Amino acid sequence: MFDIKMKNKHLRQLEDYRRSLMTKPDLRNLFLELTLRCNEHCLHCGSWCGDVKSEELSVEQYRTFLEQLKEDMTVDGKMLCITGGEPLLRKEFFEIMEIADKLGFKWGMTSNATLINDEVARDLRRVGMGTISVSIDGLEETHDAFRQTPGGYKKAMNGIESLIRTGGFQAVQVTTVVTHQNIGQLDELFKIFNEMDIDSWRVINMEPMGRAKNHPELILTPEDYQTLFE
């Protein structure tokens, strides 16, 4: 049962926080979608990555943008969140992130990790990556089917091991998108991740947007949510 006094206290704290943002907006997290290209074809992708084409900013456009951002708002307390598609498919990826690093920006990345080996992990550390979240969406067969990528699970797990072996990162995280199909695998996934030297496991639900709208059979049921919270 909810503690009403505690709930009201939290609502007041949330109200105070939102009011503070209205009086003095503070940019903390800036998401940069470097590319919509992807080497996987995930059933839940909200951006239809791999199926759509888009113009990408040039390296010099990113340099100008980041320099202007630093001049106007400083780099203090800001985190660049690098996403895609698969960011590592951007051929100028390391050039862009080296610019961000030299300007003093902290940054982290979301990746499927299938392109990460020891050499790539060392390059990521070289250009200042602090955090990374790698997607593992079920046990091997489920993960590969969900991402429509044969061998994707093994490649991703090898990528995680390369990151751990290289070391020097603030956090290596695993993210699992929970669906009606894989919710029964959470306990076994926990056992696997608990044996690995990762820093955290992020468990999120599947949102009915993008490609996911074509797969209503994967959306969590009310009973699934109860199981997830428990």
N, C-alpha and C positions, 0 to 999 in steps of 0.2 A: 504494500500500500504506500502511496506517495505521502511524504511528509509535507503538508501544506505550507508550513512556515518556511521550510527549506526551499520549496518550489518558489514561493513569493520572493525570497531573498535572491535566488538566482535570476528571477525575472527582473528584479530591480537592478541587479548588477549588469544584466544585458542591456537594459534601458540606458543606464549611465554610459556604457561603452558606446552604444549607437549614437547617443547625443554628442559624445566627444568626437566621433567621426564627422558629425555634421558641422561642428564648429571648427575643427582642424583636421581635414582629411589627411590620412597618412598612408602612402603607398608602401606596402610591405612585401607583397608577392606579385611578380610580373610574369605572366605566362607567355612564352614565345614558342609558337608552333613553327619550327624550322622548315618542316616539309610535311606534305600529306602523302608522300610515298611510303609504302610499307611492304615488307617482305612476308607479312602474315595477312590473314583475311578474317579477322575476328568477328564472330557472330554478333557481338555486342557493341561494335565500334560506333560511337556517336557521331564521328566525322566522316564516315564512309571512306576511310583511308584505303588507298590502293585502287579505289574505283573512280576517284575524281582527280582532276588536274587543277592546279592553281599556280599563279605566279608567285615566285619566291623572291624575297628581298635579296639584293646583291650583298656581297661582303661589305662594300663601301657604304651601302645604305644602312646596314647594321652598325657599322663603325660610327657613322654620323648620328644615328639614333641614340646609341649608347653614350656617346660623348655628350650629346645634348641633355640626356637624362641625368648624367652625372653633374653637369653644370647647373641644371635647373633644380635638382632635388637631392643631390649628393648620393653617395652609395651606402650611407649609414642605414642599417636596419632593413636593407632591401635584399630580397632573394629572387634571382632569376630562376624560373621553373621551366626547364627546357623539355618540350614535348614534340610529338609528331601526330601522325605517322611514326615511323621509327627514325629518331633524330640522327642516328649514325649513317643513314642512307644519304644525308645531305653531304655532298662531296667536299664542301668547304667547312664541314662541321668543326674541325679542330682549329682552323684559322679564325672562325667566328668566336669560338669560346676562348681562344687565347687573347683576343681583343678584350673580351669581357673581363677576363682574369687580370690582365695588365691594368685595366681601368679601376680595378679594386672591387668588382662585383662578386658577391658570393653566389654560387649557382649549384643547382641540382638537376637531375634528369629522370624522366620516366622512360623505360626502355623494355623491349622484350628480351634483351641480352643475348639474342642468338648470334650476334655479330661480335660479341666480346670474347677475346682470348687474353692471354697474359700480356701480349704486346699492346693491345687496345686499352687494357686496364691501366697499364703504365702511362700511356698517352693521356688518358682521362685524368689521372693524377697530376700529370705534368701541366695540364692547362687549368688546374684548380678545381675540378669537380669535388664538391663536398659530400653530397648525398646522391643516392640513386635508389629508385624503386623499380623492382623487376616483377613482371607479371607472371604468376604461376596460377593457372585457373583450373586446378584439379589434378588428380593423379595422371600418369603419363597418357593413357589412352583418351581420357576425357579432355585433358589440356590440348592435345594435338587435334582432336575433333572440333573443339570449341574455337580454336584458332586456325583451323583448316590448314595445318602445317605439319605434315609427317616429320617426325624427328624433332619437332620444336621444343618439346619438354626437355630432352637430353641436352640440346644446344643451350637452352636457357639455364639449366642447372649447371652446366659447365661454365657458362658465363659468370654465374654467381660465384662459383669456386675460384675463378680467375680474379675476381674483384677481392674476395677474401684473402687469397694468397698474396696479391699485390699489396694490399693494406694501405693505410694512410688516408682513408676516407672517414668522414665524420659519421656516416651511417650507411649501411647497406640494408635495404628493406625489401621484403617481398609483399606484393599486393595480390590478393585473390578476389576476383569478382565472383560473388556467390550467386548461383542460379538454382532453379528447381532441379536441375540435373546433377549438380555436384555437391549440393548441401550435405548429402550423406557421407561425403569424403573429408569433412572438416577435421574430425578427430585424427584420422590417419595423416592428413597433411600437417597437423600440429606436431605429431610425432616426428615426421621427417624434418620439419623446419627447426624443431627444438634440438635436433642433433647437429644442426649447422650453426656456424658462428655468425649468423645474421644478427642485426640489431633490433629489428621489429618485424611484426607481421600485421599488415593492414588488411582488414576484411571489410569489403564493401558490397552493396547490393547492385544488381544489374538495373540500369535505368532504361525505360522504354523510349529510346531516342535513336536516331540514325538507323543503322542496320539492325539494331535490337528490336525495332518495331516490327520487323518481319518474322520475329521468333517469339511470339507470345507464350509459347510452351515453356520457355526458359525463365519467365518472370516468376519471382517468388510469390507464393500463396501466403495468406494470413498465417497458416500453420507453419510455413517455412520461416517466417519472421520470428515466430515464437521460438522455434528451434535455434535460430541464429542468435537471438539475444540470450537464450539460456547457455 
